[in-house]
Amino acid sequence: MRIDAFDFHLPEENIALRPAEPRDAAKMLVVDPTQAEPFADAGVLDLPDLLQPGDALVFNNTKVIPARLEGTRTRGDAVAKVGVTLHMKESSDTWRAFVQGAKKLKVGETVQFADDFNAKVEEKNEGGEVLFRFNVSAGDLDGSLASYGHIPLPPYIASKRPEDEKDRKDYQTIYAEKDGAVAAPTAGLHFTDALFDRLDARGISRHFVTLHVGAGTFLPVKVDDTDDHKMHSEWGLVDQATADELNAVRAAGGRIVAVGTTSLRLLESAASDDRTIKPWSGPTDIFIQPGYHFKAIDALMTNFHLPKSTLFMLVSALSGLQTMQAAYGHAIANGYRFYSYGDSSLLFPAPKA
């Protein structure tokens, strides 16, 4: 499909620069293309009443690390600033990263982030991607990132204000557990202990998978036709116990609701054509666009996404492009807040053709 089909105009005032307080006070647009009135305005706190006992929510328990680094490259008397955003861990001391100023680097050169913290350029690839080998590994590298790294806020926030200490808490789900993400699974930012209690009382189960969200999620689509786009890989895990639990939910007549596009993409990577979810461990570069046949999920809770983004393509694949264009138009007209710190939506599938 042509990329222009996924375009829309978003006024600047609809972009959220801070999250709702409390987290579960955000609005939520319910989109159900099977209904005569496909849109309903609700709130995140209404989620338990919008689902049924026996349904299952699937969360991504990845944890955002301070993956943005500012360093320098010295070549003789010439010193150049280098901005690094880690996006995929390769080993205990190597990471792939997107680099501002990658043209300034040569294989074998070192980027210095602090007196005792640096990384050597092992490889350079197209699009500003670099493979770095750090001078520390494992726990020492985690400590260095905590000391010298910054939370990698999305460009549409970082361009308007600097990252601060509040973001270290705000840009993390309350159930974040597995270190490795460089972007938050933002649909999960709306959940609180109080909301979890209400979901428990309603008989809606919670399940956790891990997908370490990479910085590639923010990269623009640079092709004219979606068939020519290649996703960056992200590492994920669905363990045997979780796969068994979700298959049991479906066998009992319950629905599987992904919390966020990251959970959805991982579940779809792990699903068979017969809709059985299998254990999964490894990278996935699954790209979901209109025409995709969903196997693992029955609904999706997600924030509002960028124009021409792979995530807007994903929600259009689920609920229909025309429906989602109209839904986003409704959201903009009614003051919904967009993107990572914005409001939420609960999307149901379009009728099968």
C-alpha positions as CSV (number, residue, x, y, z in Angstrom):
1,M,0.0,0.0,0.0
2,R,1.1,3.6,-0.5
3,I,2.4,5.2,2.6
4,D,0.3,8.3,2.0
5,A,-2.8,6.2,2.8
6,F,-1.7,6.3,6.5
7,D,-1.3,10.0,6.8
8,F,-3.3,12.4,8.9
9,H,-2.9,15.9,10.3
10,L,-2.3,16.1,14.1
11,P,-2.4,19.6,15.7
12,E,0.6,20.3,18.0
13,E,-1.8,20.8,21.0
14,N,-2.8,17.2,20.8
15,I,0.7,15.9,21.6
16,A,1.1,15.0,25.3
17,L,4.4,16.1,26.9
18,R,3.5,14.7,30.3
19,P,1.3,11.8,31.3
20,A,-2.1,12.1,33.0
21,E,-2.0,12.1,36.8
22,P,-2.9,9.7,38.2
23,R,-1.9,7.3,35.4
24,D,-5.3,5.7,35.1
25,A,-7.1,9.1,34.7
26,A,-6.4,9.0,30.9
27,K,-9.2,8.9,28.4
28,M,-9.8,5.9,26.3
29,L,-11.6,5.7,22.9
30,V,-13.3,2.4,22.3
31,V,-13.4,1.4,18.6
32,D,-15.6,-1.5,17.6
33,P,-16.2,-1.6,13.8
34,T,-18.9,-4.3,14.3
35,Q,-21.2,-1.7,16.0
36,A,-23.6,0.7,14.3
37,E,-21.8,3.4,16.4
38,P,-18.2,2.3,16.2
39,F,-16.7,4.9,18.6
40,A,-17.4,5.4,22.3
41,D,-15.7,7.8,24.6
42,A,-14.6,6.2,27.9
43,G,-11.7,6.3,30.4
44,V,-8.9,3.9,31.2
45,L,-10.7,3.2,34.5
46,D,-13.7,1.8,32.5
47,L,-11.5,-1.1,31.2
48,P,-12.8,-3.7,33.6
49,D,-16.4,-3.0,32.5
50,L,-15.5,-3.1,28.8
51,L,-14.1,-6.7,29.1
52,Q,-15.7,-9.9,30.3
53,P,-14.8,-12.3,33.1
54,G,-12.5,-14.9,31.7
55,D,-10.7,-12.5,29.3
56,A,-7.0,-12.1,29.6
57,L,-4.7,-9.0,29.4
58,V,-1.2,-9.6,28.1
59,F,1.4,-7.1,29.3
60,N,5.0,-6.4,28.2
61,N,7.2,-6.4,31.3
62,T,10.3,-5.0,29.7
63,K,12.1,-2.2,31.6
64,V,13.5,0.9,30.0
65,I,17.2,1.5,30.5
66,P,19.0,4.8,30.2
67,A,20.1,4.1,26.7
68,R,20.9,7.5,25.3
69,L,24.5,8.5,25.6
70,E,26.5,11.7,24.7
71,G,30.1,11.2,23.9
72,T,33.1,12.5,21.9
73,R,35.3,11.1,19.2
74,T,38.9,12.4,19.1
75,R,41.0,12.2,16.0
76,G,44.3,14.1,16.4
77,D,43.3,17.6,17.4
78,A,39.7,17.2,16.1
79,V,37.0,16.4,18.6
80,A,33.5,15.6,17.5
81,K,30.3,15.2,19.5
82,V,28.5,11.9,19.0
83,G,24.9,11.1,20.2
84,V,24.3,7.4,20.7
85,T,21.0,5.6,21.3
86,L,21.4,1.9,22.1
87,H,18.7,-0.3,20.5
88,M,19.7,-4.0,20.7
89,K,21.9,-5.9,23.0
90,E,24.2,-8.4,21.2
91,S,26.3,-9.7,24.2
92,S,27.3,-8.6,27.7
93,D,29.5,-5.8,26.3
94,T,28.2,-5.2,22.8
95,W,25.2,-3.2,21.6
96,R,23.8,-2.0,18.3
97,A,23.0,1.7,18.3
98,F,21.7,4.5,16.2
99,V,24.2,7.3,16.1
100,Q,23.8,11.0,15.4
101,G,27.0,11.8,13.6
102,A,27.7,8.3,12.5
103,K,29.6,9.7,9.5
104,K,32.2,11.1,11.9
105,L,33.1,7.5,13.1
106,K,35.4,4.9,11.6
107,V,35.6,1.3,12.5
108,G,38.2,0.9,15.2
109,E,37.7,4.3,16.7
110,T,36.6,4.9,20.3
111,V,33.7,7.1,21.6
112,Q,34.4,8.4,25.1
113,F,31.4,8.9,27.3
114,A,33.3,9.5,30.6
115,D,36.8,9.1,31.9
116,D,36.2,5.4,32.7
117,F,33.5,4.6,30.2
118,N,33.9,4.3,26.4
119,A,33.0,2.1,23.4
120,K,34.9,0.9,20.3
121,V,33.2,0.9,16.9
122,E,33.1,-2.7,15.7
123,E,30.9,-2.3,12.7
124,K,29.1,0.4,10.7
125,N,25.9,-0.3,8.8
126,E,23.5,1.7,6.7
127,G,21.1,4.2,8.2
128,G,23.5,5.4,11.0
129,E,23.6,2.0,12.9
130,V,26.8,1.1,14.7
131,L,27.9,-1.9,16.6
132,F,29.8,-0.8,19.8
133,R,31.9,-2.9,22.1
134,F,32.1,-1.2,25.6
135,N,35.1,-1.3,27.9
136,V,32.8,-2.7,30.7
137,S,30.3,-5.6,30.6
138,A,27.3,-7.1,32.3
139,G,26.6,-5.5,35.7
140,D,29.4,-2.9,35.3
141,L,27.8,-1.8,32.0
142,D,24.4,-1.5,33.6
143,G,26.0,0.7,36.3
144,S,27.7,2.9,33.8
145,L,24.5,3.4,31.9
146,A,22.7,4.3,35.1
147,S,25.4,6.8,35.9
148,Y,25.9,8.4,32.4
149,G,22.9,7.5,30.3
150,H,19.7,9.3,29.8
151,I,16.1,8.1,29.3
152,P,15.6,8.1,25.5
153,L,12.4,10.1,25.3
154,P,10.7,9.9,21.9
155,P,11.7,12.6,19.5
156,Y,8.3,14.4,19.6
157,I,8.9,15.0,23.3
158,A,12.6,15.4,23.4
159,S,12.4,18.1,20.8
160,K,10.1,20.2,23.0
161,R,11.6,19.8,26.4
162,P,14.6,18.1,28.1
163,E,14.4,14.8,29.9
164,D,14.3,15.1,33.7
165,E,14.2,13.0,36.8
166,K,10.4,12.7,36.7
167,D,10.7,10.9,33.4
168,R,12.7,8.1,35.0
169,K,9.5,7.2,36.8
170,D,6.9,8.3,34.3
171,Y,8.4,6.5,31.4
172,Q,8.3,3.1,33.1
173,T,5.3,0.8,33.7
174,I,4.7,-0.1,37.4
175,Y,5.3,-3.8,36.5
176,A,8.6,-3.3,34.5
177,E,10.9,-6.1,35.4
178,K,13.3,-7.2,32.6
179,D,16.0,-4.7,31.7
180,G,16.6,-4.1,28.0
181,A,14.1,-1.7,26.4
182,V,15.1,1.7,25.0
183,A,11.5,2.8,24.6
184,A,8.6,2.2,26.9
185,P,5.6,-0.1,26.1
186,T,3.4,2.9,26.5
187,A,0.0,1.4,26.6
188,G,1.0,-0.1,29.9
189,L,1.9,3.3,31.4
190,H,-1.8,3.8,32.2
191,F,-2.0,0.9,34.7
192,T,-2.0,1.4,38.5
193,D,-2.4,-1.0,41.4
194,A,-6.0,0.3,41.9
195,L,-6.8,-0.6,38.3
196,F,-5.2,-4.0,38.7
197,D,-7.4,-4.6,41.8
198,R,-10.5,-3.8,39.8
199,L,-9.5,-6.1,37.0
200,D,-8.9,-8.9,39.5
201,A,-12.3,-8.4,41.0
202,R,-13.9,-8.6,37.5
203,G,-12.2,-11.9,36.8
204,I,-9.8,-10.7,34.1
205,S,-6.4,-12.4,34.3
206,R,-3.0,-10.9,33.8
207,H,-0.1,-12.4,31.8
208,F,3.3,-11.1,31.1
209,V,5.6,-11.5,28.1
210,T,8.9,-9.6,27.3
211,L,9.7,-7.7,24.2
212,H,12.7,-5.3,24.5
213,V,11.4,-2.3,22.5
214,G,14.1,-0.8,20.3
215,A,14.8,2.7,19.1
216,G,13.7,1.6,15.7
217,T,10.1,2.1,16.8
218,F,10.7,5.9,16.4
219,L,12.3,5.7,12.9
220,P,10.3,7.1,10.1
221,V,9.2,4.9,7.2
222,K,11.4,6.0,4.3
223,V,9.7,4.0,1.4
224,D,6.7,5.0,-0.7
225,D,5.2,1.5,-0.6
226,T,4.7,-0.4,2.7
227,D,5.7,-3.6,1.0
228,D,9.3,-2.2,0.7
229,H,9.6,-1.5,4.4
230,K,11.9,-3.6,6.6
231,M,11.4,-3.6,10.4
232,H,14.2,-3.6,12.9
233,S,14.5,-6.7,15.0
234,E,13.6,-6.7,18.7
235,W,14.2,-9.5,21.1
236,G,11.3,-11.2,22.8
237,L,10.2,-14.1,25.1
238,V,7.0,-16.0,25.6
239,D,7.7,-18.8,28.1
240,Q,5.9,-22.2,28.1
241,A,3.8,-21.4,31.2
242,T,2.4,-18.2,29.6
243,A,1.7,-19.9,26.3
244,D,-0.2,-22.6,28.1
245,E,-2.2,-20.1,30.2
246,L,-3.2,-18.1,27.1
247,N,-4.2,-21.2,25.2
248,A,-6.3,-22.3,28.2
249,V,-8.0,-18.9,28.2
250,R,-9.0,-19.2,24.6
251,A,-10.1,-22.9,25.1
252,A,-12.4,-21.7,27.9
253,G,-14.0,-19.0,25.6
254,G,-12.1,-16.0,26.9
255,R,-10.5,-13.3,24.7
256,I,-6.8,-12.4,24.6
257,V,-6.3,-8.6,24.8
258,A,-2.9,-7.3,24.1
259,V,-1.8,-4.3,26.1
260,G,0.3,-2.4,23.6
261,T,1.5,-3.1,20.1
262,T,4.7,-4.7,21.5
263,S,2.8,-7.4,23.3
264,L,0.7,-7.9,20.1
265,R,3.6,-8.2,17.8
266,L,5.3,-10.7,20.1
267,L,2.2,-12.8,20.5
268,E,1.6,-12.8,16.7
269,S,5.2,-13.9,16.2
270,A,4.6,-16.8,18.6
271,A,1.2,-17.9,17.2
272,S,0.5,-20.7,14.8
273,D,-2.1,-20.6,12.0
274,D,-4.5,-22.6,14.2
275,R,-4.3,-19.7,16.7
276,T,-2.3,-21.8,19.2
277,I,0.4,-19.7,21.0
278,K,3.7,-21.5,21.3
279,P,6.8,-20.6,23.4
280,W,9.0,-18.1,21.7
281,S,12.5,-16.8,22.4
282,G,14.6,-14.7,20.0
283,P,14.4,-11.7,17.6
284,T,11.2,-10.7,15.7
285,D,10.9,-8.2,12.9
286,I,7.2,-8.9,12.2
287,F,5.5,-6.1,10.2
288,I,1.8,-5.9,10.4
289,Q,-0.2,-3.9,7.8
290,P,-3.7,-4.2,6.3
291,G,-4.3,-7.6,4.9
292,Y,-2.6,-9.3,7.9
293,H,-4.6,-12.2,9.4
294,F,-4.5,-12.0,13.2
295,K,-3.9,-15.3,15.0
296,A,-3.1,-14.6,18.6
297,I,-5.2,-11.7,19.8
298,D,-8.9,-10.6,20.0
299,A,-8.5,-7.0,20.9
300,L,-5.8,-4.4,21.5
301,M,-5.3,-1.6,24.1
302,T,-2.9,1.0,22.7
303,N,-2.1,4.7,22.6
304,F,-2.5,7.0,19.6
305,H,0.3,6.7,17.0
306,L,2.2,8.9,14.5
307,P,1.0,9.5,11.0
308,K,2.6,7.2,8.4
309,S,4.0,5.0,11.2
310,T,4.2,1.2,11.2
311,L,2.1,1.3,14.4
312,F,-0.8,3.2,12.7
313,M,-0.5,0.6,9.9
314,L,-0.9,-2.1,12.6
315,V,-4.0,-0.7,14.2
316,S,-5.4,-0.1,10.7
317,A,-4.8,-3.8,10.0
318,L,-6.8,-4.7,13.0
319,S,-9.8,-2.4,12.9
320,G,-9.7,-1.2,9.3
321,L,-8.0,1.8,7.7
322,Q,-11.1,3.8,7.1
323,T,-12.3,3.1,10.6
324,M,-9.0,4.2,12.2
325,Q,-8.8,7.3,10.1
326,A,-12.3,8.3,11.3
327,A,-11.4,7.2,14.9
328,Y,-8.3,9.4,14.9
329,G,-10.3,12.3,13.5
330,H,-12.8,11.8,16.3
331,A,-10.0,11.7,18.9
332,I,-8.4,14.9,17.6
333,A,-11.7,16.8,17.5
334,N,-12.5,15.7,21.1
335,G,-9.2,16.6,22.6
336,Y,-7.6,13.2,23.1
337,R,-3.8,13.4,23.8
338,F,-1.5,11.5,21.5
339,Y,1.7,9.5,21.6
340,S,3.7,8.0,24.4
341,Y,2.3,10.1,27.3
342,G,-1.1,10.4,25.7
343,D,-4.5,8.8,26.1
344,S,-5.5,5.3,25.2
345,S,-7.8,3.3,22.9
346,L,-9.4,-0.1,23.0
347,L,-9.6,-1.6,19.5
348,F,-11.7,-4.5,18.3
349,P,-11.2,-6.3,15.0
350,A,-13.1,-5.3,11.9
351,P,-15.5,-7.9,10.5
352,K,-13.8,-10.5,8.4
353,A,-14.4,-10.0,4.7
